[in-house]
């Protein structure tokens, strides 16, 4: 049941990001540096560098207790989705930038479940793989303000187009946050993507 819910959430994220890419990429910047296999600490108080392609104000979410900088400081489209079978709704915040889709989501389904955090994080990864039929190209554990998470890169072919998904998952006391960038593989990992992922931070207790 846990993995099934993760797969449904992953499908919502993928559908929200889906857009047929053009022959060139509007995203710019050098390739992001690949991290090692050791657990990484993500600085929740950091911000994007001045003058970068995604310079703009941090977006303060009206719910969910987080801030993030979308490319060009764009305000996202906000949705709330209820999953068939009940449980906590999934909250989506999405932006299209060039040929790429940028999303933050959160849901509270794991609150009070008693499940080990790693089981929830593994379920999120398995949900992405199951939904896309893709391959995990890289994976590393991270922490954000002491909360456990995962960084993933998954490649898959969608509607005949090779696509890359960069996914950051963070579990905060039963609330699962997911940041995802979906882009055609030919675009390469960019500074814009990395700064979006690194700009995410919690407000206080994460709104719990």
N, C-alpha and C positions, 0 to 999 in steps of 0.2 A: 504493500500500500504506500509505503514511504517513497519508493522509487517511482511508482506510478504517478504520484503527485508531482515529484520533481520533473518527470518527463512532460507532464501537462504544462507546468510552469515554463519549462524550457521551450516548449512549442509556442506558448504565448510570446515569449521573448523573441524567438526566431521570426514569427509572423510579424511582429511589430517592427522588426528591423528590415524585413525583406523588401528589396528594391533592386530591379535589374540594373547592373552596372553598365556604365558607358565604356568606351574603348580607352579612356584615360582616367587618371585619378585626380580629383581636386585637392586631396590631402597632400600636404607637403611636409618636408622635414627629413632629418636623418633617421636611419633605422634605430629603433630602441635597442638598448643593450640587453642581451640575454643574461638573466641572473643565474647563479649557481644553484646547487641542490639543497643548500642549507636553508633553514627557516629564515625568512627575511622580515625585518620590521618595517612597516609602512608608516611614515611620519604623517599622522593625522593633522598636523598643524601646518603642513607645507602648502605652497601655492605654485602656480605655473610661472615660468620665467617671463619677465617683462619683454614685450615685443614678439612673443611667440605667436604662432598662427591662431591659437585659440584664446588670445588675451580677452579678458572680459570679467565682469563681476561674477563672484560665486553665486550660484543659485541656492536659495534657502527654501527647502521643501516645506510646503504647508502641513505635511504630515510625515511621520517617519523619523524625524529627528536627525536630519543629515543636511550637509551642504556639499555641492559639487560644482565644478566649472565645465559646462558644456562648450563645445567648439564655438568660437566667436562670441561667447557669452550669450548664446541663444537661450530663450526660455523654452522649456520642453512642453510637449503635449502630455497631459496627465490623464490617466485612465485607472479605473478600478475594475478588476475582473473577478467574478465569483466562479470557482471551480465546481463542476458538476460533482455531486456527492458530498458537498458541504465542506466545512473547514474555513480557515481564515481567508479572506479575499487577498488577491495579489494586486499591489499598487505599482503602476508603471509610469515612468517619466522618460519620454523618448524624444530624440532629435535626429533629423537627417542632416548630414553634412557631406557634400559632394556625393560620392558613391557609397558612403559608409553610414551605418546606423549606430547610434549611441543610446544606450538605455541604462537606467537604474531601476531596479525593482526591489520591493521588500514584501515579506509576509511573515505572519506570526504563528504559523502552523506548529512550530516546534516548541512553543511555550508550554511548560508544564508536562512535556511528554516523557521526561526522564531519560531520553535517548542520549548516549554519549555524543559530544560535539562532532567527533570524527565520523560517526555514522551519518550524521546530517550532511556534512561536507562531502563525504563520499557519494551520498545519494544525489547531491546537486551535480557532481561530475558525471555520474552514471546517467542522470536525466538528460544532460546535454548530448552525451554520446548516443544514447538510445534514440533520441528524437531526430538527430541529424544523420545518424548512421556514419558519423565521422570518426576520425582518428585523433587521439591525444598526442600532439607533437611535443608538448612540454608541460611540466607540472611542478609546482614548488609550493611548500607551505609558507604562509605569511602570518603575521600578527598585526592588528591595528588597535592601538591603545590597549594592548594586552588581550584582545579578542582573537580567536583562531580563524584562519581563513586559508584559501587556496588561490593561486594564480594558475590559469590554464590557457593553453593555446590549442584549439581544435580545428582541424581542416576537414572539409566535407564538400561534396558537389551538390548544389541545389539548382534544380531546373537546368541541369547541364553546365552550370557555371561553378568553377572551383572557388570556394569561399573559405575565409579564415575567420574564426571567432576568438577574440581575446576576452577571457572571462575572469573576473575577480569576485570571489565569494567570501563574505565575512559573516560569522555567526555571533550575534550579540545577545546573550541571555535568551535564546529561543527565537529571536528575530533574525531572519535570514535576508541579508542584503546581497544582491547580485548586480554587478556592473558588467556590461557586455558591449563589445564593439564587433559588428559584423561588416566585413569588407571583402572585396574580391582579392584573391591571393596575389594577383599581379601588382596590387597597390603597395605592398610591403608594409611592415609595421612602422608607424610614423611617430614623430614627437607629439603630434596632436593627440594621438591615441594614448600615449603614455601619460601625458599631462592630464588628460581626462581621468584616467584611472587613479593617478597619484593625488588629484585634487580632492578626492572624496574624504570627508571627515564627519565625525559624529558631533552632534550638538549635545553637550552635557551628557546625559545618560542614554542618548540615542532615542529619546522620546518614549522610553519603555514605561 
